[in-house]
Amino acid sequence: MSLASAPSDLSDLRDYAFEWALVDVETSGLVPRRDRVLSVAVVTLGPDGEQTGEFSTLLDPGCDPGPVHVHGLTAERLRVAPAFEQVAERIGALLEGRVLVAHNAQFDYDFLAHEFARAGLRLPVDRRLCTLALNRRVDPPTDDLKLGTLAAHYGVPQLKAHDALDDTRVLAGVLRASLRAAAGLDLPLPLVACPPRQDPRFAPKPPKTPCAFRNPGRLTPGGPLVQGMKIAVTGETGTARADLVLRGVAAGLNMMGSVSRHTSALVANEPSGGSAKARRARAEGVPVIDESAFLRLLGDVRPGTPHEGAAIPEPARPPHPVPPTPAAVPDRGLAPVREPAPAPEPAPPSSPALPAVPAPREPDAGGAAGPKPGAKRSAKPRGPLTGRRVLVLGGTHPDAVAARTRVVELGGAAAINLSAGVTDVVVLDGGHGDRRLARITELLLPVHDAAWLVAPVVTQASGAEGRRAAAHVLPRGGVVDLPLPRGRGPADRWTVTASWAQQTACEIDVVAFVLDEDEQVSFDEDFVFYGAPENPGGTVRLLSDGPTEQTVSVDLATLPPSARKVVVAAAIDGSPAFGDVGALHIVSGPGTSAAALAQATLDAATTERTMLLAEIYRRGESWRLRAVGQGYDHGLGALARGYGVDVTD
C-alpha cells in the first residue's frame, strides 16, 4: 500500500534522530579505484527531518565520461565544470559531523573516498546508512528495492532519474518514510562505521590479468615450463622482481604471490631460506629452481591448454582473457535443478605444516547440517506455508533449528529478523520473553505454538495483497540455474546477501574466494574481504551494509574463463561460535536492488567459527548457485590458506 505523502517531520522519532547528509553521485563507471565522479549532490537534514542545506555541481573528471546514455553527461558539458579538488572542502564541510546516507551507500562512499584521497584530503565521514539495506530489513511489499520503486511506494515524487540533485531530494523522502517504517517494526538502524580512507592504498591500481591457460601441474626435473604453470618467486633476485613477473606473464605463466599445493615451481636463489614461501614449498614438495634456471626455461615455454572460452594470446604479449559469449536469457528468474546433485565439497585441506581442515559435520537430528552424499535436489517446494515467512522465537538451538527446518519442508521461508514481510510467528519455550513479541502483538501478526508446525492452518496475512512473489526457498545443498549473463552491466552483477540477528559479543565477516579448476585462487587478491573489498578485475566485490548483513556481488559476464567458482563464506571475529549466533539467512538475485529470486536459511551446528554459505559455479555454458552451509571449527586464516591464499597470522 502506497503512502499518500511522505511526512517530513521526524521529531517524534527520538531513537532515529541524527544529523544526516544525503549524497548521490553520478560516475563514469562502476569501479571506484578506476572511474571518476561526474556530478555530486548533498542534501543535509536535521534530526527532525527538515532540510538544512543543499549543494550540487557537475565535475570535470579529466577522462571519458563513460555511459552518456545512462547519466546524460557529455564531455562537452563537463569540460567547463570544476575539478573535484576545487569543491572537495565545500563537500567535506557538509559531511562533517553527519551520518552519510545513500541508496547503495558503499558505492557512493567508496567513490567519495577515492576522490578525497586523490585530492589529498580526509573524507570526514565516521558513519553511513544505506537506505537499500534499511529497506531490506523493513521488507516493504514492492517488486524491487530500487530508489524509484521505493519512492512510488512511499509517495515521494521523482522528477528526473539519474540526476544527482533530484535523486538526493527523492532520497530524503525515502529516508524519512523508511525511518518511520523501521520505527513501526522497532528495528535498529544498520549504521556502518567508516574507516579513514586518505592513505595511498586508495589510489587507482591497474587490474591484474588472469592467466588464460589451465594449470598443467608441477615442473618435472629437466622438463620445460608450460603455459598455465603457477610460478612463485621468493627472496633476493638479480633481475627486478617486477620484471621477472612481467616476463613470466608474457610467456603465459600464472605468476603467483603465494605458494600452495598447486604451485608448479618456486623461484628462489636460496632454496633453503627461511621465507614463508620457501617453508611452504618444502612442506608441499613443490620444485624449487633458481633464477638463472627460470630465465633459461623462459626461452622455451611450451604451449598450454586454454581455459574454456579463453583466447590464445599472441606470442610475447600478456594474455587477455575473453569473456564467454553472451547467450539468450531465460524467460524469467531461476530454474530449479532437478537431476541428482553432488554433495557440497569440503574446503581444500591445508598443508601438513598448517592446522588441518576438519571434515564438515554430518547432519544431526535438528538438521543443522545438510543432505548427505547422493541426496536429490527437489523441485520448488510446495505446501501449506508456500509464500509465508515464519519467524521462530525462543527454544533451544536444536529446537529452533528443527522448527525452521520444518517451515522449509512445508514450503515456507524461515525468517531470523522481524520485518514487514513476516506473516507468522512461532513461539517456542522461552520465546515469550523476546522483546520483539510486544511489537508483533501490536502488528496483529498470527502467533502460534510449536504444535502449529505439525499441520498448520493459515489465514490471509494482512497486507498480503499485491505483495511480490516469494523468493525460491533452497534447502541446504539446493541448487538453481542462474540466468545467463547478457553483457557487462549492473543486471549481470549477481549478488549473495547474508544476514543474521544483531550480535553484541562478536562481529561476523563475509568473504569470497574466486577459484580456478584446482579449487585455488589465481592470486592472493582473489580473496575478497573487509580489508580488500574488491578483486583486481572488479568482478567480485564485498558490500558492507550494516552490522547484520553483508553482500557479495559477482559480475558473471566478465569473470575470466579461469574462474570456475566463487565461494561465499562467513567467519566469526570474536570468541563465540556460529552455534551462539544462530541461523544465517542468505538471499540471492540479479543486482543489488532487484527482488531476491532465491533464499535459504542456514543453521550453524555448535562450535564452527567459519561457514561456507554459498557458491556460484560454472556448469558448461551456464552458472549455478548452491546453498552450502558447511561449518568448520578453524578460523578464517586456515580457510584462506586451504584455498591457496598467503595469510600472515
C-alpha positions as CSV (number, residue, x, y, z in Angstrom):
1,M,0.0,0.0,0.0
2,S,1.5,3.3,-1.1
3,L,1.6,6.3,1.2
4,A,-0.3,9.4,0.1
5,S,2.7,11.6,1.0
6,A,6.0,11.3,2.9
7,P,5.8,13.5,6.1
8,S,9.0,15.4,6.7
9,D,8.6,15.9,10.5
10,L,10.5,13.2,12.4
11,S,10.7,15.0,15.7
12,D,8.8,12.2,17.4
13,L,11.3,9.5,16.4
14,R,13.9,10.2,19.1
15,D,15.7,6.9,18.7
16,Y,16.4,7.8,15.0
17,A,17.4,11.4,15.5
18,F,20.7,12.2,13.7
19,E,22.2,14.9,11.6
20,W,22.0,13.5,8.1
21,A,24.0,14.2,4.9
22,L,22.2,12.6,1.9
23,V,24.5,12.0,-1.1
24,D,24.2,10.9,-4.7
25,V,27.0,10.7,-7.3
26,E,26.9,10.1,-11.0
27,T,30.1,8.3,-12.2
28,S,32.0,7.4,-15.3
29,G,31.9,3.7,-14.4
30,L,31.3,1.2,-11.6
31,V,34.9,0.8,-10.2
32,P,35.8,3.5,-7.6
33,R,39.6,3.0,-7.8
34,R,39.5,3.5,-11.6
35,D,36.4,5.6,-12.5
36,R,35.6,9.2,-11.6
37,V,32.7,11.2,-10.1
38,L,30.9,13.3,-12.8
39,S,28.4,15.0,-10.5
40,V,27.7,15.1,-6.8
41,A,24.8,16.4,-4.8
42,V,24.5,16.7,-1.0
43,V,21.3,17.5,0.9
44,T,21.5,17.9,4.7
45,L,18.7,17.1,7.2
46,G,18.4,17.9,10.8
47,P,17.3,15.3,13.5
48,D,13.7,16.4,12.9
49,G,13.9,15.5,9.2
50,E,13.8,19.1,8.0
51,Q,16.2,20.1,5.2
52,T,19.1,22.4,6.4
53,G,21.3,22.7,3.4
54,E,21.8,21.7,-0.3
55,F,24.7,21.7,-2.8
56,S,25.2,20.2,-6.2
57,T,27.7,20.5,-9.0
58,L,28.9,18.9,-12.2
59,L,32.6,17.9,-12.2
60,D,35.3,17.7,-14.8
61,P,36.8,14.2,-14.4
62,G,39.6,14.7,-16.8
63,C,38.7,11.4,-18.6
64,D,36.0,9.9,-20.8
65,P,32.6,10.3,-19.0
66,G,31.5,6.7,-19.8
67,P,27.9,5.7,-20.4
68,V,26.4,9.0,-21.5
69,H,23.1,7.2,-22.4
70,V,22.7,6.5,-18.7
71,H,23.6,9.8,-17.0
72,G,23.4,12.2,-19.9
73,L,26.6,14.0,-19.0
74,T,28.7,14.6,-22.1
75,A,32.4,15.6,-22.2
76,E,31.3,19.0,-23.6
77,R,29.1,19.7,-20.6
78,L,31.7,18.6,-18.1
79,R,34.6,20.4,-19.7
80,V,33.6,23.8,-18.1
81,A,32.8,22.2,-14.7
82,P,35.2,22.4,-11.7
83,A,37.6,19.5,-10.8
84,F,36.7,17.6,-7.7
85,E,39.6,19.1,-5.7
86,Q,38.1,22.5,-6.2
87,V,34.9,21.7,-4.4
88,A,36.2,19.0,-2.0
89,E,36.4,21.3,1.0
90,R,32.9,22.5,0.5
91,I,31.6,19.0,0.2
92,G,33.6,18.0,3.3
93,A,32.0,20.8,5.3
94,L,28.5,19.4,4.6
95,L,29.6,15.9,5.5
96,E,31.4,16.8,8.7
97,G,29.7,15.5,11.9
98,R,26.8,13.9,9.9
99,V,25.8,10.4,9.0
100,L,26.3,9.9,5.3
101,V,23.1,8.4,3.6
102,A,22.8,7.0,0.1
103,H,21.0,4.3,-1.7
104,N,23.6,1.5,-2.0
105,A,25.7,3.7,0.3
106,Q,29.0,1.8,-0.1
107,F,29.1,2.7,-3.8
108,D,28.8,6.5,-3.1
109,Y,31.0,6.3,-0.1
110,D,33.8,4.5,-2.0
111,F,33.7,6.9,-4.9
112,L,33.9,9.9,-2.5
113,A,36.7,8.2,-0.5
114,H,38.8,7.8,-3.7
115,E,38.1,11.3,-4.8
116,F,39.1,12.8,-1.5
117,A,42.2,10.6,-1.5
118,R,43.2,11.9,-4.9
119,A,42.8,15.4,-3.6
120,G,45.0,14.7,-0.6
121,L,42.2,15.4,1.8
122,R,40.4,13.5,4.6
123,L,36.9,12.2,3.9
124,P,35.1,13.5,7.1
125,V,32.6,10.6,7.4
126,D,32.5,8.4,10.5
127,R,29.3,6.5,9.9
128,R,27.0,5.8,7.0
129,L,23.4,4.5,6.5
130,C,22.3,2.6,3.4
131,T,18.6,3.1,2.6
132,L,18.8,0.0,0.4
133,A,20.0,-2.1,3.4
134,L,17.4,-0.4,5.7
135,N,14.6,-1.4,3.3
136,R,15.9,-4.9,3.0
137,R,15.3,-5.1,6.8
138,V,11.9,-3.4,6.5
139,D,10.9,-5.6,3.5
140,P,8.2,-3.4,2.0
141,P,5.7,-5.1,-0.4
142,T,7.4,-3.8,-3.6
143,D,8.6,-5.6,-6.7
144,D,12.2,-4.5,-6.0
145,L,14.1,-2.1,-3.8
146,K,15.2,0.4,-6.5
147,L,15.1,4.1,-5.4
148,G,12.3,4.9,-7.9
149,T,10.2,1.9,-6.8
150,L,10.6,2.9,-3.1
151,A,9.7,6.5,-4.0
152,A,6.5,5.4,-5.6
153,H,5.6,3.1,-2.6
154,Y,6.3,5.8,-0.1
155,G,4.6,8.6,-2.1
156,V,7.7,10.6,-2.9
157,P,7.7,12.4,-6.2
158,Q,10.6,11.8,-8.6
159,L,11.2,14.2,-11.4
160,K,14.4,13.1,-13.2
161,A,16.1,9.8,-12.5
162,H,19.9,9.8,-12.6
163,D,20.0,13.5,-11.9
164,A,22.2,13.7,-8.7
165,L,20.3,16.6,-7.1
166,D,16.8,15.2,-7.8
167,D,17.9,11.7,-6.7
168,T,19.1,13.2,-3.5
169,R,15.8,15.1,-2.9
170,V,13.9,11.8,-3.6
171,L,16.3,10.0,-1.2
172,A,15.4,12.5,1.5
173,G,11.7,11.5,1.2
174,V,12.6,7.8,1.1
175,L,14.8,8.1,4.2
176,R,12.0,9.9,6.2
177,A,9.4,7.2,5.3
178,S,11.9,4.3,5.8
179,L,12.7,5.6,9.3
180,R,9.0,5.7,10.1
181,A,8.6,2.1,8.8
182,A,11.7,1.0,10.8
183,A,10.2,2.6,14.0
184,G,7.0,0.8,13.4
185,L,8.9,-2.5,13.5
186,D,11.2,-1.4,16.3
187,L,14.2,-2.1,14.0
188,P,17.8,-0.9,14.9
189,L,19.3,1.2,12.1
190,P,22.1,-0.6,10.1
191,L,24.7,2.1,10.7
192,V,28.2,1.3,9.3
193,A,31.4,2.6,10.9
194,C,33.6,4.1,8.2
195,P,37.4,3.9,8.5
196,P,39.7,6.7,7.3
197,R,40.4,6.4,3.6
198,Q,43.0,9.1,2.8
199,D,46.1,6.8,2.6
200,P,47.8,5.8,-0.7
201,R,46.1,2.4,-0.7
202,F,43.1,4.1,-2.2
203,A,44.9,5.4,-5.3
204,P,43.9,3.7,-8.6
205,K,45.6,0.4,-9.3
206,P,45.8,-1.3,-12.7
207,P,43.9,-4.7,-12.7
208,K,45.9,-7.9,-12.9
209,T,45.4,-10.0,-16.0
210,P,44.2,-13.5,-15.2
211,C,46.2,-16.3,-16.8
212,A,44.4,-17.7,-19.9
213,F,45.7,-21.3,-19.5
214,R,44.9,-24.2,-17.3
215,N,47.5,-25.3,-14.8
216,P,49.3,-28.4,-16.3
217,G,50.8,-29.4,-12.9
218,R,54.3,-29.3,-11.5
219,L,57.6,-28.7,-13.2
220,T,59.3,-32.0,-13.8
221,P,63.1,-32.4,-13.3
222,G,64.8,-31.4,-16.6
223,G,61.4,-30.7,-18.1
224,P,60.1,-27.4,-19.7
225,L,57.9,-24.8,-18.4
226,V,54.3,-25.0,-19.8
227,Q,51.9,-22.1,-20.2
228,G,49.5,-22.0,-17.2
229,M,52.0,-23.3,-14.7
230,K,51.7,-21.5,-11.3
231,I,55.1,-19.9,-10.5
232,A,56.0,-18.0,-7.3
233,V,59.2,-16.0,-6.6
234,T,60.8,-15.5,-3.2
235,G,64.0,-13.9,-1.8
236,E,66.6,-11.7,-3.4
237,T,66.9,-11.8,-7.2
238,G,69.4,-10.3,-9.6
239,T,66.6,-9.3,-12.0
240,A,64.0,-6.9,-10.6
241,R,61.1,-8.9,-9.2
242,A,58.6,-6.9,-11.2
243,D,60.5,-7.7,-14.4
244,L,60.6,-11.4,-13.7
245,V,56.8,-11.4,-13.1
246,L,56.2,-9.4,-16.3
247,R,58.3,-11.8,-18.4
248,G,56.5,-14.8,-16.8
249,V,53.1,-13.4,-17.6
250,A,54.2,-12.5,-21.2
251,A,55.2,-16.2,-21.6
252,G,51.7,-17.4,-20.5
253,L,52.7,-18.4,-17.0
254,N,50.5,-17.8,-13.9
255,M,52.7,-15.7,-11.7
256,M,51.5,-16.2,-8.1
257,G,52.1,-14.2,-4.9
258,S,51.9,-17.3,-2.7
259,V,52.7,-21.0,-2.6
260,S,50.1,-23.8,-2.3
261,R,50.0,-27.5,-3.1
262,H,49.0,-26.5,-6.7
263,T,52.2,-24.3,-7.2
264,S,54.2,-25.7,-10.2
265,A,57.5,-24.3,-9.1
266,L,59.1,-21.8,-6.7
267,V,61.9,-19.5,-8.0
268,A,64.4,-19.0,-5.2
269,N,68.2,-18.3,-5.3
270,E,68.4,-19.7,-1.7
271,P,66.1,-22.7,-1.7
272,S,66.8,-23.4,2.0
273,G,65.9,-19.9,3.0
274,G,63.6,-19.1,5.8
275,S,60.8,-17.3,3.9
276,A,57.2,-18.4,4.4
277,K,57.1,-19.3,0.7
278,A,60.2,-21.5,0.9
279,R,58.9,-23.2,4.0
280,R,55.5,-23.9,2.4
281,A,57.3,-25.2,-0.8
282,R,59.3,-27.7,1.3
283,A,56.2,-28.8,3.1
284,E,54.2,-29.3,-0.1
285,G,57.1,-30.8,-2.1
286,V,57.0,-28.0,-4.6
287,P,60.0,-28.0,-7.0
288,V,62.4,-25.1,-6.4
289,I,64.6,-23.6,-9.2
290,D,67.0,-20.7,-9.1
291,E,66.7,-17.5,-11.1
292,S,69.1,-18.5,-13.8
293,A,67.3,-21.7,-14.5
294,F,64.0,-19.9,-14.6
295,L,65.3,-17.4,-17.1
296,R,66.7,-20.2,-19.2
297,L,63.4,-22.1,-19.2
298,L,61.6,-18.9,-20.2
299,G,63.2,-19.1,-23.6
300,D,61.2,-22.3,-24.4
301,V,57.8,-22.2,-22.7
302,R,55.6,-24.9,-24.2
303,P,52.0,-24.2,-25.4
304,G,49.4,-24.8,-22.7
305,T,45.7,-25.6,-22.7
306,P,43.5,-22.5,-22.7
307,H,40.6,-22.3,-20.3
308,E,37.3,-22.9,-22.0
309,G,36.2,-19.6,-23.6
310,A,39.7,-18.0,-23.4
311,A,41.5,-16.5,-26.4
312,I,45.1,-17.8,-27.0
313,P,47.4,-14.7,-26.6
314,E,49.9,-13.7,-29.2
315,P,53.5,-14.6,-28.5
316,A,55.4,-12.3,-26.2
317,R,52.3,-10.4,-25.0
318,P,50.4,-10.8,-21.8
319,P,47.3,-12.9,-22.3
320,H,43.9,-11.1,-22.4
321,P,41.0,-13.4,-21.5
322,V,37.8,-13.1,-23.4
323,P,34.5,-13.3,-21.6
324,P,32.2,-16.1,-22.6
325,T,29.9,-15.3,-25.5
326,P,26.6,-13.9,-24.2
327,A,23.7,-16.3,-24.6
328,A,19.9,-15.9,-24.7
329,V,18.3,-15.0,-21.4
330,P,15.7,-17.4,-20.0
331,D,12.1,-16.1,-19.7
332,R,12.2,-15.3,-16.0
333,G,14.2,-15.9,-12.9
334,L,15.9,-19.1,-11.8
335,A,15.2,-22.7,-12.9
336,P,15.4,-25.3,-10.2
337,V,17.9,-28.1,-11.0
338,R,16.2,-31.4,-10.8
339,E,18.8,-34.0,-11.6
340,P,20.9,-35.6,-8.7
341,A,23.5,-33.3,-7.2
342,P,26.8,-34.0,-5.7
343,A,27.1,-33.1,-2.0
344,P,28.8,-29.8,-1.3
345,E,32.5,-30.3,-1.5
346,P,34.6,-29.6,1.7
347,A,37.1,-26.8,1.8
348,P,40.5,-27.8,0.5
349,P,42.7,-29.1,3.3
350,S,45.6,-27.1,4.5
351,S,49.2,-28.4,4.2
352,P,50.7,-30.8,6.8
353,A,52.6,-27.8,8.3
354,L,49.3,-25.9,8.9
355,P,46.2,-26.7,11.1
356,A,44.2,-29.5,9.4
357,V,40.8,-28.5,8.0
358,P,38.2,-30.8,9.6
359,A,35.6,-32.5,7.6
360,P,32.2,-30.9,7.6
361,R,29.7,-32.2,10.2
362,E,27.1,-34.7,9.3
363,P,23.5,-33.5,9.9
364,D,22.1,-34.2,13.4
365,A,18.5,-34.7,14.4
366,G,17.9,-31.0,14.3
367,G,19.0,-30.7,10.7
368,A,21.9,-28.2,11.4
369,A,23.9,-29.6,8.5
370,G,22.5,-30.6,5.2
371,P,21.9,-33.5,2.8
372,K,24.3,-36.4,2.7
373,P,26.0,-37.5,-0.5
374,G,23.5,-38.8,-3.0
375,A,20.7,-36.5,-1.9
376,K,18.3,-35.5,-4.5
377,R,17.5,-31.9,-5.4
378,S,13.8,-31.4,-5.3
379,A,11.6,-29.1,-7.4
380,K,10.5,-25.9,-5.8
381,P,8.8,-27.0,-2.5
382,R,5.0,-26.5,-2.3
383,G,3.0,-26.9,0.8
384,P,0.7,-25.1,3.3
385,L,3.3,-22.5,4.1
386,T,4.2,-21.6,0.5
387,G,4.6,-17.9,0.2
388,R,4.7,-17.5,4.0
389,R,7.7,-16.1,6.0
390,V,7.8,-17.5,9.5
391,L,9.8,-16.1,12.4
392,V,10.7,-18.5,15.2
393,L,11.3,-17.1,18.7
394,G,12.8,-18.9,21.7
395,G,13.6,-22.6,22.1
396,T,17.0,-24.3,22.5
397,H,19.3,-24.2,19.5
398,P,18.3,-27.7,18.3
399,D,14.6,-27.0,18.8
400,A,14.8,-23.7,16.8
401,V,16.7,-25.4,14.1
402,A,14.1,-28.2,13.9
403,A,11.3,-25.6,13.7
404,R,12.9,-23.6,10.9
405,T,13.7,-26.8,9.0
406,R,10.0,-27.8,9.3
407,V,9.0,-24.4,8.0
408,V,11.0,-25.0,4.8
409,E,9.7,-28.6,4.5
410,L,6.2,-27.1,4.5
411,G,7.1,-24.7,1.6
412,G,7.7,-21.6,3.7
413,A,10.7,-19.3,4.3
414,A,12.3,-19.1,7.8
415,A,12.9,-15.5,9.0
416,I,15.5,-14.6,11.5
417,N,14.6,-10.9,12.0
418,L,11.2,-9.2,12.3
419,S,10.3,-7.4,9.1
420,A,7.2,-6.3,7.2
421,G,7.4,-9.5,5.2
422,V,6.9,-11.8,8.2
423,T,3.5,-13.4,8.0
424,D,3.5,-15.8,11.0
425,V,5.4,-16.2,14.3
426,V,6.1,-19.5,16.1
427,V,6.9,-19.1,19.9
428,L,8.9,-22.0,21.4
429,D,9.8,-22.4,25.1
430,G,11.3,-19.2,26.4
431,G,10.1,-17.2,23.4
432,H,7.5,-15.2,25.4
433,G,10.4,-13.2,26.9
434,D,11.6,-12.0,23.4
435,R,11.5,-8.2,23.3
436,R,10.0,-8.3,19.8
437,L,6.9,-10.1,20.9
438,A,5.3,-6.9,22.1
439,R,5.7,-5.2,18.7
440,I,4.5,-8.4,17.0
441,T,1.3,-8.2,19.1
442,E,0.8,-4.6,18.1
443,L,1.2,-5.6,14.4
444,L,-1.5,-8.2,14.8
445,L,0.7,-10.9,13.4
446,P,-0.6,-14.5,13.9
447,V,1.3,-16.1,16.8
448,H,1.4,-19.9,17.1
449,D,3.0,-22.6,19.3
450,A,5.2,-25.4,18.2
451,A,2.2,-27.7,17.6
452,W,1.1,-25.5,14.7
453,L,4.0,-26.7,12.6
454,V,2.6,-30.3,12.6
455,A,-0.4,-29.3,10.4
456,P,-0.5,-25.6,10.0
457,V,-3.8,-23.7,9.2
458,V,-3.0,-20.4,7.7
459,T,-5.1,-17.3,7.0
460,Q,-4.5,-14.5,4.6
461,A,-1.9,-12.2,6.1
462,S,-2.8,-8.5,6.5
463,G,-1.4,-6.5,3.6
464,A,-0.5,-9.6,1.6
465,E,-2.5,-8.4,-1.5
466,G,-0.2,-7.3,-4.2
467,R,3.0,-8.5,-2.4
468,R,5.7,-9.7,-4.8
469,A,6.1,-13.4,-5.2
470,A,8.3,-15.0,-2.6
471,A,11.8,-16.0,-3.5
472,H,12.6,-19.6,-4.3
473,V,13.4,-21.4,-1.0
474,L,16.5,-23.6,-1.2
475,P,17.3,-26.3,1.3
476,R,20.9,-26.7,2.3
477,G,22.7,-28.2,-0.7
478,G,19.9,-27.0,-3.0
479,V,20.9,-25.8,-6.5
480,V,19.4,-23.5,-9.1
481,D,20.4,-22.4,-12.5
482,L,21.1,-18.6,-12.9
483,P,20.0,-16.6,-15.9
484,L,22.8,-16.4,-18.4
485,P,24.6,-13.0,-18.5
486,R,23.7,-10.7,-21.3
487,G,26.8,-8.5,-21.2
488,R,28.6,-6.0,-19.0
489,G,26.1,-4.2,-16.8
490,P,24.5,-3.9,-13.3
491,A,22.0,-6.6,-14.1
492,D,24.8,-9.1,-14.6
493,R,26.2,-8.5,-11.1
494,W,24.7,-11.4,-9.3
495,T,24.5,-10.9,-5.5
496,V,24.5,-13.1,-2.4
497,T,23.4,-11.3,0.7
498,A,23.9,-12.9,4.1
499,S,22.1,-11.6,7.2
500,W,21.9,-12.6,10.9
501,A,20.5,-11.5,14.2
502,Q,22.1,-8.5,15.9
503,Q,25.2,-9.5,17.8
504,T,26.9,-8.0,20.9
505,A,29.7,-10.4,21.7
506,C,31.2,-10.7,18.2
507,E,31.3,-9.5,14.6
508,I,30.7,-11.6,11.5
509,D,32.7,-11.1,8.4
510,V,31.5,-12.2,4.9
511,V,34.3,-13.1,2.5
512,A,34.6,-14.5,-1.1
513,F,37.2,-16.6,-2.9
514,V,37.5,-16.7,-6.7
515,L,38.7,-20.2,-7.5
516,D,40.1,-22.0,-10.6
517,E,39.7,-25.6,-11.6
518,D,42.1,-26.6,-8.8
519,E,39.8,-25.0,-6.2
520,Q,42.6,-22.4,-5.6
521,V,42.8,-18.7,-6.0
522,S,44.8,-17.5,-9.1
523,F,46.4,-14.8,-6.9
524,D,46.0,-13.6,-3.3
525,E,43.9,-10.7,-4.4
526,D,41.2,-13.1,-5.5
527,F,40.4,-13.4,-1.7
528,V,37.8,-10.6,-1.2
529,F,37.3,-9.5,2.4
530,Y,36.8,-6.4,4.6
531,G,40.4,-5.3,4.1
532,A,40.4,-5.8,0.3
533,P,36.7,-5.5,-0.7
534,E,37.3,-5.9,-4.4
535,N,39.4,-8.3,-6.5
536,P,41.8,-6.9,-9.1
537,G,39.4,-7.1,-12.1
538,G,36.5,-5.6,-10.1
539,T,34.4,-8.7,-10.9
540,V,33.8,-9.6,-7.3
541,R,33.0,-7.1,-4.6
542,L,32.1,-7.0,-0.9
543,L,29.4,-4.6,0.1
544,S,29.2,-3.9,3.9
545,D,25.7,-2.6,4.5
546,G,25.4,-2.8,8.3
547,P,26.2,-4.9,11.4
548,T,23.7,-7.6,10.5
549,E,24.2,-8.1,6.7
550,Q,26.9,-8.1,4.0
551,T,26.7,-8.7,0.3
552,V,29.0,-10.3,-2.3
553,S,28.5,-9.0,-5.8
554,V,29.8,-11.1,-8.7
555,D,29.9,-9.9,-12.4
556,L,29.1,-13.1,-14.2
557,A,29.6,-11.6,-17.7
558,T,33.3,-10.5,-17.0
559,L,34.6,-13.3,-14.8
560,P,37.7,-14.6,-16.6
561,P,37.5,-18.2,-18.1
562,S,40.0,-19.3,-15.4
563,A,37.4,-18.6,-12.7
564,R,35.3,-21.7,-12.2
565,K,33.7,-20.9,-8.9
566,V,33.1,-18.1,-6.4
567,V,32.8,-19.3,-2.8
568,V,31.0,-17.0,-0.3
569,A,31.8,-17.7,3.3
570,A,31.4,-16.1,6.8
571,A,33.7,-16.0,9.7
572,I,33.4,-15.1,13.4
573,D,35.6,-12.3,14.7
574,G,35.5,-12.9,18.4
575,S,35.1,-15.8,20.9
576,P,31.6,-17.1,20.1
577,A,30.8,-19.8,17.5
578,F,28.0,-19.9,15.0
579,G,26.1,-22.1,17.4
580,D,25.8,-18.9,19.6
581,V,25.0,-16.7,16.6
582,G,22.1,-18.9,15.4
583,A,20.7,-19.0,11.9
584,L,22.1,-17.1,8.9
585,H,19.8,-16.1,6.1
586,I,21.0,-15.8,2.5
587,V,19.2,-14.2,-0.4
588,S,20.4,-14.0,-4.0
589,G,19.3,-12.1,-7.1
590,P,20.5,-10.0,-10.0
591,G,21.8,-6.6,-9.0
592,T,21.8,-5.0,-5.6
593,S,18.2,-3.6,-5.8
594,A,16.3,-6.3,-7.6
595,A,13.9,-8.6,-5.7
596,A,15.6,-11.8,-4.4
597,L,15.0,-14.8,-6.6
598,A,16.5,-17.5,-4.2
599,Q,16.8,-17.7,-0.5
600,A,18.0,-20.2,2.2
601,T,18.2,-20.3,6.0
602,L,21.4,-21.9,7.2
603,D,21.6,-23.1,10.8
604,A,25.0,-23.5,12.3
605,A,25.7,-26.5,14.4
606,T,27.7,-25.9,17.6
607,T,31.4,-24.9,17.6
608,E,32.0,-23.8,14.0
609,R,33.8,-20.5,13.5
610,T,33.8,-20.4,9.7
611,M,30.9,-21.2,7.5
612,L,30.7,-21.8,3.7
613,L,27.4,-20.1,2.8
614,A,27.0,-20.4,-1.0
615,E,28.9,-20.9,-4.2
616,I,28.3,-19.7,-7.7
617,Y,29.9,-22.1,-10.2
618,R,30.2,-22.8,-13.9
619,R,28.4,-25.8,-15.3
620,G,29.1,-26.0,-19.0
621,E,27.8,-22.8,-20.6
622,S,25.7,-21.9,-17.6
623,W,26.1,-20.7,-14.0
624,R,24.6,-22.2,-10.9
625,L,24.0,-21.2,-7.3
626,R,24.3,-23.7,-4.5
627,A,23.3,-23.1,-0.8
628,V,26.1,-24.8,1.1
629,G,26.0,-24.3,4.9
630,Q,29.1,-26.2,5.8
631,G,30.9,-25.3,9.1
632,Y,34.5,-25.6,10.3
633,D,36.0,-25.2,13.7
634,H,39.1,-23.4,12.5
635,G,39.4,-19.6,11.8
636,L,39.4,-17.6,8.6
637,G,43.2,-17.8,8.2
638,A,43.2,-21.6,7.9
639,L,40.2,-21.5,5.5
640,A,42.1,-18.9,3.3
641,R,45.3,-21.0,3.3
642,G,43.3,-24.0,2.2
643,Y,42.3,-22.1,-0.9
644,G,45.9,-21.0,-1.6
645,V,45.9,-17.6,-0.1
646,D,49.2,-16.5,1.6
647,V,47.9,-15.4,5.1
648,T,50.1,-13.8,7.7
649,D,48.7,-14.5,11.2
